């Protein structure tokens, strides 16, 4: 606290932001650390402290929501999310439903409740919530992706393909969306679209576990088309990446 006036005088913004974290002045810390990063954008220490300050600011904001109105829809949403991250799904469901009782059209709650159901493999309920969110927010790419993925989990390939295509248009080049889109396209009979999506996943992900899954999915696609050599190449890449990522060479779901 005593250092802050001197750091303000000499405009040492990085050190100022770090000092402000120590006295819980999160908003000022975020502002000063962001300004410091303009000059040195690749400074790992500044990036670390900005992350710390942002987390502190987020927690302070959530605490303020609860304090201002303990029984509001947003307060129930905050409590529900805490239960969700602790894997207490029944308690999370109750809080989200209470939030929706108070405000049925509040953005984001249907999406988060859908994620609770998805985490518990209740795909029909998850689909209902994701559909409600896309109705409230037609331009929300995350909601469109979640809806399409829930439909895919239930074998609704055509509906999933349509929704995942929409998600990809809203926010292009999201690897998870493209992977689900590729699988849905193949199941819906559009192998060309499926191949494009899976190849794009590999181009974006390179050596990641998701790239390995895309290679495996492509192998299945090529095998069905009678392209044995291409299928074998994809299987080889799948096994290589599984080994590289320290996983057993068994196929994904």
C-alpha positions as CSV (number, residue, x, y, z in Angstrom):
1,X,0.0,0.0,0.0
2,X,2.8,2.4,0.8
3,X,4.5,1.6,-2.5
4,X,1.5,2.5,-4.6
5,X,1.8,6.3,-4.6
6,X,5.5,6.1,-5.7
7,X,4.7,3.6,-8.4
8,X,1.9,5.9,-9.7
9,X,4.4,8.8,-9.8
10,X,7.0,7.0,-11.9
11,X,4.2,5.3,-13.9
12,X,5.6,1.8,-13.3
13,X,2.3,0.2,-14.4
14,X,3.3,-3.5,-14.1
15,X,4.6,-3.2,-10.6
16,X,1.7,-0.9,-9.7
17,X,-0.8,-3.6,-10.9
18,X,1.0,-6.3,-8.9
19,X,0.9,-4.1,-5.7
20,X,-2.8,-3.4,-6.3
21,X,-3.5,-7.2,-6.3
22,X,-2.0,-7.4,-2.8
23,X,-4.5,-4.9,-1.4
24,X,-7.5,-6.4,-3.3
25,X,-7.9,-3.5,-5.8
26,X,-8.7,-5.9,-8.6
27,X,-10.2,-3.5,-11.1
28,X,-7.3,-1.1,-10.9
29,X,-4.8,-4.0,-11.1
30,X,-6.5,-5.3,-14.3
31,X,-6.4,-1.9,-15.9
32,X,-2.8,-1.2,-15.1
33,X,-1.5,-4.7,-16.0
34,X,-3.3,-4.5,-19.4
35,X,-1.7,-1.1,-20.0
36,X,1.7,-2.6,-19.1
37,X,1.2,-5.5,-21.5
38,X,0.7,-3.0,-24.4
39,X,4.4,-2.2,-24.2
40,X,5.6,-5.8,-23.5
41,X,2.8,-8.2,-24.7
42,X,4.9,-11.4,-24.2
43,X,5.9,-10.8,-20.6
44,X,5.0,-14.0,-18.9
45,X,5.0,-12.5,-15.4
46,X,2.6,-9.7,-16.4
47,X,0.3,-12.2,-18.1
48,X,0.4,-14.4,-14.9
49,X,-0.5,-11.4,-12.7
50,X,-3.2,-10.2,-15.1
51,X,-4.8,-13.7,-14.9
52,X,-4.6,-13.5,-11.1
53,X,-6.1,-10.0,-11.0
54,X,-8.9,-11.0,-13.4
55,X,-9.8,-14.0,-11.2
56,X,-9.9,-11.7,-8.1
57,X,-12.1,-9.2,-10.0
58,X,-14.4,-12.0,-11.1
59,X,-14.8,-13.3,-7.5
60,X,-15.4,-9.8,-6.2
61,X,-18.1,-9.3,-8.8
62,X,-19.8,-12.6,-7.9
63,X,-19.7,-11.8,-4.2
64,X,-21.3,-8.4,-5.0
65,X,-24.1,-10.1,-6.9
66,X,-24.9,-12.3,-3.9
67,X,-24.6,-9.4,-1.5
68,X,-26.8,-6.9,-3.5
69,X,-29.7,-9.4,-3.9
70,X,-29.4,-12.8,-2.1
71,X,-32.5,-14.1,-3.8
72,X,-32.1,-12.9,-7.3
73,X,-32.0,-15.1,-10.4
74,X,-28.3,-14.3,-10.9
75,X,-27.5,-15.2,-7.3
76,X,-29.1,-18.6,-7.8
77,X,-27.1,-18.9,-11.0
78,X,-23.8,-18.2,-9.2
79,X,-24.7,-20.8,-6.5
80,X,-25.6,-23.3,-9.2
81,X,-22.3,-22.9,-11.0
82,X,-20.4,-23.5,-7.8
83,X,-22.3,-26.7,-7.3
84,X,-21.6,-27.7,-10.9
85,X,-17.9,-27.3,-10.7
86,X,-18.0,-29.4,-7.6
87,X,-19.9,-32.1,-9.5
88,X,-22.9,-31.7,-7.2
89,X,-25.3,-31.9,-10.1
90,X,-28.6,-32.3,-8.2
91,X,-27.9,-29.2,-6.1
92,X,-26.8,-27.3,-9.3
93,X,-30.1,-28.4,-11.1
94,X,-32.2,-27.1,-8.2
95,X,-30.5,-23.7,-8.2
96,X,-30.7,-23.3,-12.0
97,X,-34.4,-24.2,-11.9
98,X,-35.0,-21.6,-9.2
99,X,-33.1,-19.0,-11.3
100,X,-35.4,-19.8,-14.3
101,X,-38.5,-19.7,-12.1
102,X,-37.6,-16.1,-11.2
103,X,-36.6,-15.1,-14.7
104,X,-37.4,-17.6,-17.4
105,X,-35.8,-15.5,-20.1
106,X,-32.5,-14.7,-18.4
107,X,-29.6,-15.3,-20.8
108,X,-27.1,-18.1,-20.1
109,X,-29.0,-20.1,-17.5
110,X,-30.5,-22.6,-19.9
111,X,-27.1,-23.1,-21.4
112,X,-25.5,-23.8,-18.0
113,X,-28.3,-26.1,-16.9
114,X,-28.0,-28.0,-20.2
115,X,-24.3,-28.5,-19.3
116,X,-25.3,-30.0,-16.0
117,X,-27.6,-32.5,-17.7
118,X,-24.9,-33.2,-20.3
119,X,-22.3,-33.9,-17.6
120,X,-24.8,-36.5,-16.2
121,X,-25.5,-37.9,-19.7
122,X,-29.2,-36.8,-19.5
123,X,-29.1,-35.9,-23.2
124,X,-32.9,-35.4,-23.7
125,X,-33.0,-32.8,-20.9
126,X,-29.8,-31.3,-22.1
127,X,-31.2,-30.8,-25.6
128,X,-34.3,-29.1,-24.3
129,X,-32.2,-26.6,-22.4
130,X,-29.8,-25.9,-25.2
131,X,-32.7,-25.4,-27.6
132,X,-34.2,-22.9,-25.2
133,X,-30.9,-21.0,-25.1
134,X,-30.7,-20.9,-28.9
135,X,-34.2,-19.5,-29.0
136,X,-33.2,-16.8,-26.5
137,X,-29.8,-16.2,-28.2
138,X,-29.9,-17.2,-31.9
139,X,-26.4,-15.8,-32.4
140,X,-24.8,-17.7,-29.5
141,X,-22.3,-20.2,-31.2
142,X,-21.7,-22.0,-27.9
143,X,-25.4,-22.8,-27.5
144,X,-25.7,-23.9,-31.1
145,X,-22.7,-26.2,-30.7
146,X,-24.0,-27.7,-27.4
147,X,-27.4,-28.3,-29.0
148,X,-25.9,-30.0,-32.0
149,X,-23.7,-32.2,-29.8
150,X,-26.6,-33.2,-27.6
151,X,-28.6,-34.2,-30.7
152,X,-25.5,-36.1,-32.0
153,X,-25.3,-38.0,-28.7
154,X,-28.9,-39.2,-29.3
155,X,-28.3,-40.3,-32.9
156,X,-30.2,-37.4,-34.4
157,X,-27.6,-37.0,-37.2
158,X,-29.5,-34.7,-39.6
159,X,-30.6,-32.3,-36.9
160,X,-27.1,-32.3,-35.3
161,X,-25.5,-31.6,-38.7
162,X,-27.7,-28.6,-39.3
163,X,-27.1,-27.1,-35.9
164,X,-23.4,-27.7,-35.9
165,X,-23.1,-26.1,-39.3
166,X,-24.8,-23.1,-37.9
167,X,-22.4,-23.1,-34.9
168,X,-19.5,-23.2,-37.3
169,X,-20.8,-20.3,-39.3
170,X,-21.3,-18.2,-36.1
171,X,-17.8,-18.9,-34.8
172,X,-15.6,-20.6,-37.4
173,X,-12.6,-22.8,-36.7
174,X,-13.6,-24.0,-33.3
175,X,-12.1,-27.5,-33.2
176,X,-14.7,-29.1,-30.9
177,X,-17.5,-27.9,-33.2
178,X,-15.7,-29.1,-36.3
179,X,-15.1,-32.5,-34.8
180,X,-18.7,-33.0,-33.9
181,X,-19.7,-31.5,-37.3
182,X,-17.5,-34.1,-39.0
183,X,-19.1,-37.0,-37.2
184,X,-22.6,-35.7,-37.7
185,X,-22.0,-35.1,-41.4
186,X,-20.8,-38.6,-41.9
187,X,-23.7,-40.1,-40.1
188,X,-26.1,-37.9,-42.1
189,X,-24.6,-39.2,-45.3
190,X,-22.6,-36.1,-46.4
191,X,-19.2,-37.7,-46.4
192,X,-17.6,-34.8,-48.3
193,X,-18.6,-32.3,-45.6
194,X,-17.5,-34.8,-42.9
195,X,-14.1,-35.2,-44.5
196,X,-13.6,-31.4,-44.8
197,X,-14.5,-30.8,-41.2
198,X,-12.2,-33.6,-39.8
199,X,-9.3,-32.5,-42.0
200,X,-9.8,-29.0,-40.7
201,X,-9.6,-30.3,-37.1
202,X,-6.3,-31.9,-37.9
203,X,-5.0,-28.7,-39.5
204,X,-5.9,-26.7,-36.4
205,X,-5.0,-29.2,-33.7
206,X,-1.8,-30.7,-35.2
207,X,-0.6,-33.1,-32.6
208,X,-3.4,-32.9,-29.9
209,X,-5.6,-35.8,-28.6
210,X,-8.5,-34.3,-30.6
211,X,-6.4,-34.5,-33.8
212,X,-5.9,-38.2,-33.0
213,X,-9.6,-38.7,-32.7
214,X,-10.1,-36.9,-36.0
215,X,-7.6,-39.3,-37.7
216,X,-9.5,-42.2,-36.3
217,X,-12.8,-40.9,-37.6
218,X,-11.3,-40.3,-41.0
219,X,-10.0,-43.9,-41.0
220,X,-13.5,-45.1,-40.5
221,X,-14.8,-42.9,-43.3
222,X,-12.2,-44.0,-45.8
223,X,-12.7,-47.7,-44.9
224,X,-16.4,-47.4,-45.7
225,X,-15.5,-45.8,-49.0
226,X,-13.2,-48.7,-49.8
227,X,-10.1,-46.5,-49.6
228,X,-8.0,-49.0,-47.7
229,X,-4.6,-47.3,-48.0
230,X,-5.9,-44.0,-46.9
231,X,-7.6,-45.6,-43.9
232,X,-4.4,-47.3,-42.9
233,X,-2.5,-44.0,-43.1
234,X,-5.1,-42.4,-40.8
235,X,-4.9,-45.3,-38.3
236,X,-1.1,-45.0,-38.3
237,X,-1.4,-41.3,-37.5
238,X,-4.0,-42.1,-34.8
239,X,-1.6,-44.6,-33.1
240,X,1.3,-42.2,-33.4
241,X,-0.5,-39.4,-31.7
242,X,-2.0,-41.6,-29.0
243,X,1.5,-42.7,-28.1
244,X,2.8,-39.2,-28.3
245,X,0.2,-38.0,-25.9
246,X,0.9,-40.8,-23.4
247,X,-2.4,-42.6,-24.1
248,X,-3.1,-46.3,-24.8
249,X,-3.5,-46.9,-28.5
250,X,-7.3,-47.7,-28.2
251,X,-9.9,-45.9,-30.4
252,X,-12.0,-43.1,-28.9
253,X,-15.8,-43.3,-28.6
